[in-house]
Amino acid sequence: MKADEMWKVSTGKGVKVAVIDSGVNPATSSLKGQVLSDEVPTSVAYGATKDYTGHGTTMAELIAGTGAGDGLQGIAPGAKIVPYRIAYGDLKDKAERAKTANSAQAIRAAADSDAKIINMSYGSPGDSTEEAAAIKYAQSKGKLMFASVGNNAEKKNLIGYPAAYPYVIGVAASDESGTVGEFSEYGNYVDLAAPGLNIPAWCDATFRSYCDRAGTSMSAAIASASAALVWSAHPNWTANQVLASLIDTAGRDWAKDDPSTYLGYGLIRPRMVLEQSNFNPGSANTDPLARENTTGVTDEAGNSPSASASTSPQPTKATSGGRTSTAASTSDASDNTTMWVALGAAAAVLAIGGGAFAVIRSRRTA
C-alpha cells in the first residue's frame, strides 16, 4: 500500500469515522487526541470510552492510530474516531448490557452525525428489520458503511450481517500475497478485500500488550481507513464516488464485471486513487453496487435466504477461530472477531500492494 507515499497526498485529515464496536479506549498512546467522545449523543453514549474487550480500540487504532509511544500506526492517522459501544455476546453483565446501545441505535446516531464513514467490525448470522432500517437511513444520509464478512468459513459459512445488508460494503480478509484467508466467509455480499492476517491487536481489555491476530474485522477497518484517505483528498466527492474509485482501482486478475465470491472486486488500493489528482470517480448519484444492492443476498443457485427475523442474534466480533490461510499467524479461538494492525509504521499491513490474487475464484451468480 506504500503508506509513506500515500501520506504525502492524504492522511485522512478532516474525515471522521464512526467506530461501532465494543467501545474505544481514548487513553492508549496511539489514540490520544484522536477520539471525539464528546460528539457521541447522550442517548447512546454509555460506555463509549470503556472498551470491554479491546477489539473496538484495535479497530480505532488501525484506522487512525498515530503510532505514538510504540502504539499501532493506523492507515489514516489524520482522521478522527467517533466511538459507539454496542453489546457483543461476550458482554455478560446484564446491567451493562441494559445500558449499552444496540447496533440499530448506534447506526442511527452515527447517521445523524457528521462522520462520513461507519465502520462495523462485527456480525451476526441473522438479520434484523430494525438494523436493516437503520442501515437504509444511514445510506440516505450519505454515509459510507464497511463491515466484516465473518470468520467461520472453515466451519460453517454463514451469511453475516450487517455486511450482507444492501448499501453495506462487505470486506473479506487476505494475506500479503492477496490470498483469501481460509476463515474469511464468502458469498455474493463480499464486495472488497483488505489485509487481515498476522496483525497485532490488543490482547484484551487490560491494554497491556498486543497479540498476533487475524480476521475480517481488521479488513473492514483498513477499508474504512482507505476510504478516509480518499475522501480527505477529495472532500467534495459523494460516498458513491469514493466507493467507485476504490472498486475501480482494486487489485484483481478477473473481469471487473464478474466479481469474486471470495474477494469481491479485489484488494483495496487507495494509493492508486491518490496518485491521480484528476481521477474521475464517475457520477455522484450512481451507486457502484447497484446490482448487488438490488439483487440482495443469494446462494450459489441464485436463491434468497429465509425471511428476516424481527430481532437479530447477539453480534460477535469478527476474528478467526482457527487457521488463518497459508500464513502462520495465531488466533485466540475464544475471540470470534477480526482484529489486526501494524506496529510503528504499519509495515506488516502496508507492505501489501499487489494486484495478483492466488485464489480459487468462484463466479457470482447474481
ABEGO torsion letter per residue (X at the ends): XGAAAAAAABAGBGBBBBBBBAEBBAABAAABGABBAAABBAAAABGAABBAAGAAAAAAAAAABAGBGGBBBBABAABBBBBBBBBBAABABAAAAAABBBAAAAAAAAAABABABBBBBBBBABBBAAAAAAAAAAAAAGBBBBBBAEAAAAABBBBBOAAABBGBBBBBBBBAAGBBBAABBBEAABABBBBABGBBBBABAAGABBBBBBEAAAAAAAAAAAAAAAAAABAABBAAAAAAAAAAABBBABBAABBBAAAEAEBBBAAAAAABAABBAEBAABBAAAAAAAAEBBBAAGBBBBBBBABBBBBBBBBBABBBEABABBBBAABBBBBBBBBEAGAAAAABABABBBBBBBBBAX
